[in-house]
């Protein structure tokens, strides 16, 4: 059901096709692996565990006091304590998961489909992007993310990924563990 919701949302806002065109216009090349819809990192690994580079998990969050929205992208293997993360980045009152309706409105994707590439749809820069430092500091050959759908994974060079993020008007907050 959720995978079907992702497909319906993609018709309303910039989806995979528009994202790929945007990357191409930025001069960013990527490699795509198609796979069945996956909703967890564990479910994804049989299909993409062989890929070189960093694999991600993504959390769409809201802080409890200021009601700011945050997208956190971490290594797929990273253990995350939301309270510790909130303290690291100064999120008022700690983090909780944001509602799927807000994710649909701000990023144009539903549960299981959230990705830093969905910043493409955050034209008002209402989401603060938090990025695990490992993506940019650990010399990965590639970084891999869902392209607005959980039925594929694309890989690109880390420097191209940062180029994309900055082109969307977001300046990533690098988080060290």
N, C-alpha and C positions, 0 to 999 in steps of 0.2 A: 504493500500500500504506500509506504513512504517513497519508494523508488518511483512509483507512478506520480506522486505529488511533485517530486523533483522535476520530472519531465514536464508537468503542467506549468510549474513556475517558470521554467526556462523559456516558455513561449511568451511570458509577460515582460521579462526584462532581458538584459544581455545574457545570453547563454553560451554554451560551448562554442558554437560556430562564431559568434561575435568575439568571444575571447580569443580564439585562435587567429582570427583576422587582426585583432588588436596586437597580439604578440608578433605576428608577421610584420605589421606596420612599424613596430619598434625594432625590427631586425633581429628578433629573437627566434632561434630555431629550437625545436623540442622534439622529443621522441615519445610516441604514444603507445601504451599497452592497453588493449581493450580487455575487459574481464567482466564477470557477472557483478551485479550490484552487491556491494559490501557495506556493512554498517558499523564495523569495528575494525580496529587494527588487526586483531587476531584473524578475522575473516578475510582480510586483505592479503595477508602474508603468503598463502599458497600461490597467489597469482603474481605477486610483485617482489617477493622475498629475494629473488635472484637478481634483481636490478642493482646496478652499481649506484653508489651514492646514498644520500640520506633519504629516509622515508619519514613521513610526518604523521602526527595526530594533531587535531585542531579542536580548540575549545572556544565556543562563543559565550562570553561572560558579561555580567553586569555587576558593577560594584554596588554595595548595599546602601551607601550614604548618598553619593552624588548621582547615582543612576546613570553613570557613563557606561558605554558599551566598549567591549574589548574583544579582540580576536587574538588568541594565543596559539602559535604554531610551535610545536616542540618535536624533538626526535621521537619517532614511534616507540622507542624503547625507554623513554624518559618517564620516571615516576614523578608525579606532580602532586604537591600539596597546595591546594588553592589558598589556604591561609598564608602560607609562606610566600607564595607568588604575589599575593595582594600586598604584603609588607614590602617585598622587593621593589614594587613599582608604585607604591604609595596610593593604592586603591582604597578609598574611604570605606571603612567598615568591613572589608573583606569581599570576596567574590561569591557569586552564585551563578548558576547557569541561566542564561537569558532565555526567554520564551521563544519557541519556534516561530511564532507569528512575527516577532520582532526581527528574527533572522531572515525570514522571508521578505519582510519589508525593506530592511537595510542592505542585505547582501544578495537577495534574490535566490537563495537556496534553502532547502529544508534540512532536517536532521539526516545525518549520514552523508551529506553532500557539502558541508561547510569546508572551506579551503581558503588559503590566503589569496588564491586567484580570484575569489569572489569579491575582493576589494575593488575589482573592476566595476562593480555595481554600486559602490559607496561613493558616488560623485560628490556628496556633501561632506565627505570626510568626517562622518559621525562616529566611526569606529576607530578606536586606538589599536594599532597593530603591535603586538608583542611577539618577538621572534627569539627563539632559543639561539644563543650565541653560536652553538655548534654548527648551525647552517652556514654561517659566514666565516667562521674562524678555524674549522677543522679540515680545510683543504679537500672537501668532497668534490669528486669529479662532476657529480650532478646532484640536484635536489629534485625530489619527486612529490607531486601533489595531484589531487583530483582536479580535472578541468571543468568545474561547475556541475559535475555529475559523479556519482560514485560507481559508475560503470566503466571507468577508464582511469589511468594514471599517466601523467606526462612528466618527463624529466627534462631539465634544462641546466645550464651552467649556473652556479651560485651568483655570479656577477650579473647574469641576465635576469635572474629572479629579482635581485635588488633594483635593477634598472626598471623592471616592470612595476614593482611596489612604488618606487618614487614617481613613476609616470602617472600612477593613479592618484597622486597627491598625498600619499601617506609617507611618513618618515618612521621607519620601524624603530621601536624601542627594543634594544638588544638586552636580553636577560641572560645573565651568567648564573650557572649553578655550581 
